[in-house]
Structures are given as structure tokens and as C-alpha cells.
Amino acid sequence: MQNPEVNGWPRALKETIQEVGPPFERVRVYGETDSTQEIARRERAGSGTLIVAGRQTRGRGRLGSAWADTAHDGVAMTLVLPRERGERFAFAVAVAVARAAEQWLGPRVRIKWPNDLLVDGRKLAGILIEQTGAHALIGIGVNVAQTIWPRELDQKAVSLTQLGAPVSRLEVMQRLIVEVARALALEPEQLMEEYAARDGLRGRTVTVLRAGREFHGQVRSMDLRKGLTLETPEGDSVQLPAMESRLLSGSHSVRASSPDTSA
């Protein structure tokens, strides 16, 4: 491995996985790769496999967007699980990443459906869930040690270091393993309560793109099976699954002072 920092990762992550158990079974560590999602796909990694990289040069976001290459400053990982219907993975992993970040930041993290974790309106982490054959590839990217960003991201992204939490990437990955396992084990009602406590969109007026069509309205609710429910100005309810949808507007208002999440 080219990056000395990565040399200790295999043993440390293996020990964490052994302590945590399911759904994690094994870990593969790469010093540098194009994308942890693509490695999982190319190697047909089995369920329970965690793939991490010291550097990801061609990371992908949702629906064709790109994840910026910031050298050796971020976390890039993919967990392979059996494919399943519904939106549970999207909600559970968002809660897990938020919980992990809260270990250092406290209750400042907000979830911007369908795939971003924000602090004060700036992106700290992103999630990419893709279905391939019998498996789901759950990608997680976290900004850890960045202090300088490309101009186009300077006001849009933020790292743990910039937020006053100079932790190591290994520490972040170990915390993510623990929290992903815990979140996936939550009962549906408890999972949605955890999500609602961090939800940055409920009650907001947003525009969402799905299958080339734009939907505009107020976010009414989130559902493990159906995703986001939007109420249009005409009074119609539209259900938008996370894996097929992109938030076009309304995200600028997602701040640390979250909207009321009471029923």
C-alpha cells in the first residue's frame, strides 16, 4: 500500500468487525482505487464484505454525480449486503452516519434526504446505495481531514477537522462499522424516530427530480417502504423513492436549526 497510514487498517478493521459481528464478515483494504463501489461490483464481493480505500480517485455520487477526489483526507467505503425491497437501507445508513459524526460533533448533524449529511448547511458525508444482482452496494463517503477545497466546493462542503474534530480516518471507519450494525438492527418504528430527530426536510417546500420529471411541494412524511411523500400545491400526494430521486431545491434551507419533527 502506497500510503503508510493505511498499513494498519486491515488488522484494526478486522478486529472491529470481529467485535461487532453481523452484517460485517470481512474487510478488504486498498491503498488507492477508482471507486469502492466499482471494486465491489468488479470482484463480485459477497454479502458481509466491507471495502475501504485510502484514496478514491473516481468516486461517484448518486445518479451520475461525482464525489470529489481530496487525496488522503476522506473516508471511502462500501458494504455489500443482500438486496432487499424498500428504503430501509437508505434510512438506516443515514442514521448510522449521523450517529457516528455525533460522537465528535454532538447534535449538529442533519440528514438531507435522500443521501447527504449536513452540518450548518454544508455537506459532511454522502451515501450511495446501488442494487446489483442479488446484492446492495452501500457506499459511504465522509469528509475527515480536508482543510482546503476546490473553489466550487468551498462553501458547500465541510470536514470533521474544520468542525473542530481532528480525528483519524481509521477512528471514523471503526465508528461507522459500529453504528451501521446498530442502525440496521433497529426496529422500524425506532429507526424512523431516530431519522425524524435528524431530518432536515420535513415540512420544507422542495423540488425533486424523478425519472426526468420534477415534483414540487411540501415534504409531509418519510416511509421505510415508499420513501418521501410530497404534497403538491394541487393537494396530490406523490411518493418518491430515495434510490430514484434527486433533490433539486429546498436543500439550502437545511440548517442546524432543524424544523419541528413532532407528529
Secondary structure by P-SEA (a helix, b strand, c coil): cccccccaaaaaaaaaaaaacccccbbbbbcccccaaaaaaaacccccbbbbbcccccccccccccccccccccccbbbbcccccccaaaaaaaaaaaaaaaccccccbbbcccbbbbccccccbbbbbbbcccbbbbbbbbbcccccccccccccccccccccccccaaaaaaaaaaaaaaaaaccaaaaaaaaaaccccccccbbbbccccccccccccccccccbbbbcccbbbbbbbcccccccccccccccccccccc
